[in-house]
Amino acid sequence: MASGKRGIRDEVAGAEFGDSRLTRRLLKVVEVLAEAPEKSFPRLFEDSSELEAVYRFLGNEKVTPEKILAPHIRATTERCGTNRVIVAHDTTTVSFRAEGKRQGLGSHHRGSQHFHIHASLAVSHQPRTARGASGDALHL
C-alpha cells in the first residue's frame, strides 16, 4: 500500500493524459498536497505562477478525475489480487463544538467546525482449513 509522499506519487504516476508535462504536473501537485492536505491551493502554492499552473492543469480538458484516479484504481485492483473482495464504504461528518478552535479547520454552520471523511475498506475472504478436536476439517 502507498505510504508517504513517495507512495502517493506512485499511486498516480501512471496517469495517461497524452502529454508528459501534464503527468509531471500531477506528480508535483500530489507531492505538495501530501505535505499539507488540509491547506487550500493558494496556501500550498504561494508563488502565483505555480498556483496558476495548478489551475491550468485542473482546467485542461485532457485532465479528468477518471484519468487521475485510473492508476490508483489499477494499483488497488492489483493489491486485491484474484480474491473475491467486498468494499465497504462510509461517509461520515466529524463535527466539533464552536468553542475550542482547531487549527486547519474553518468555521461552518453556527460557528462549529467539521470535516467529511469518505472511507473505503476492501476485505477479502480466503477460506482456511483447521482441524477441530475430533480431527474433522473446519472451514473458517
C-alpha positions in Angstrom: 0.0 0.0 0.0 1.1 3.5 -0.7 2.6 5.5 2.2 4.1 8.9 2.5 4.9 11.3 -0.3 6.6 8.7 -2.5 3.7 6.3 -2.1 1.2 9.0 -3.2 3.3 9.7 -6.3 3.5 6.0 -7.1 -0.3 5.8 -6.9 -0.9 8.3 -9.7 2.4 8.1 -11.7 0.8 6.0 -14.5 -1.9 8.7 -15.3 -2.2 9.0 -19.0 -3.2 12.4 -20.3 -1.4 12.1 -23.7 1.1 14.8 -22.6 4.0 14.0 -20.3 4.0 17.6 -19.0 0.5 17.0 -17.5 1.7 13.9 -15.8 4.7 15.7 -14.3 2.3 18.5 -13.1 0.1 15.9 -11.4 3.1 14.4 -9.6 4.1 17.9 -8.4 0.6 18.6 -7.2 0.2 15.4 -5.3 3.6 15.8 -3.7 2.7 19.2 -2.4 -0.8 18.1 -1.3 0.8 15.2 0.6 2.8 17.6 2.7 -0.2 19.6 3.9 -3.6 18.1 2.8 -5.5 20.4 5.0 -4.4 23.5 3.1 -6.1 25.2 0.1 -4.3 25.6 -3.2 -3.5 29.3 -2.7 -1.8 28.4 0.6 0.0 25.4 -0.8 1.2 27.2 -3.9 2.1 30.7 -2.6 4.0 31.6 -5.8 1.4 33.0 -8.2 2.9 31.3 -11.3 2.8 27.9 -9.5 -0.8 28.4 -8.5 -1.8 29.5 -12.0 -0.1 26.3 -13.3 -2.2 24.2 -11.0 -5.4 25.9 -12.1 -4.4 25.5 -15.8 -3.7 21.8 -15.1 -7.1 21.2 -13.4 -8.8 23.2 -16.2 -7.2 21.2 -19.0 -9.8 19.2 -20.9 -7.3 16.2 -21.1 -7.3 16.1 -17.2 -10.3 14.3 -15.8 -10.9 12.7 -12.4 -11.2 9.4 -14.1 -7.7 9.8 -15.7 -6.2 11.0 -12.4 -7.7 8.0 -10.5 -7.1 5.3 -13.1 -3.6 4.3 -12.0 -4.7 4.3 -8.3 -7.7 2.0 -9.2 -5.3 -0.3 -11.1 -2.9 -0.5 -8.2 -5.8 -1.2 -5.8 -7.1 -3.9 -8.0 -3.6 -5.5 -8.2 -3.4 -5.4 -4.4 -6.7 -7.2 -4.1 -5.5 -9.9 -6.5 -7.8 -12.6 -7.8 -9.7 -13.0 -4.5 -13.3 -12.1 -4.1 -13.3 -8.7 -2.4 -16.1 -6.7 -0.7 -15.6 -3.0 -0.5 -17.4 -1.3 2.4 -17.9 2.5 2.0 -18.9 5.1 4.6 -19.2 8.8 4.6 -19.1 10.4 8.0 -19.1 14.0 9.2 -16.8 14.7 12.1 -18.0 17.8 14.0 -16.6 19.8 16.8 -18.4 22.3 19.0 -17.9 26.0 18.4 -15.6 26.6 21.4 -12.0 25.4 21.1 -11.0 26.3 17.6 -9.0 23.6 15.8 -6.1 24.6 13.6 -6.7 23.9 9.9 -10.5 23.8 10.1 -12.6 26.7 9.1 -15.8 27.7 10.8 -19.1 26.5 9.4 -22.7 26.4 10.4 -23.3 28.3 13.7 -19.5 28.5 14.3 -19.0 24.8 14.6 -16.1 23.1 12.8 -16.4 19.9 10.8 -14.9 17.9 8.0 -16.1 14.9 6.0 -14.5 11.5 5.7 -15.2 9.0 3.0 -13.5 5.8 3.8 -13.4 2.5 1.8 -12.2 -0.8 3.2 -11.5 -3.7 0.8 -11.9 -7.0 2.6 -11.2 -10.5 1.1 -12.1 -13.8 2.5 -9.7 -16.6 1.8 -11.1 -19.8 3.3 -8.7 -21.5 5.7 -8.9 -25.0 7.0 -8.2 -26.0 10.6 -8.7 -29.3 12.4 -11.2 -29.5 15.3 -10.8 -31.5 18.5 -12.2 -34.6 16.7 -9.8 -34.2 13.8 -12.5 -33.1 11.4 -11.7 -30.3 9.0 -13.2 -27.0 10.0 -13.6 -24.3 7.3 -13.0 -20.9 8.7 
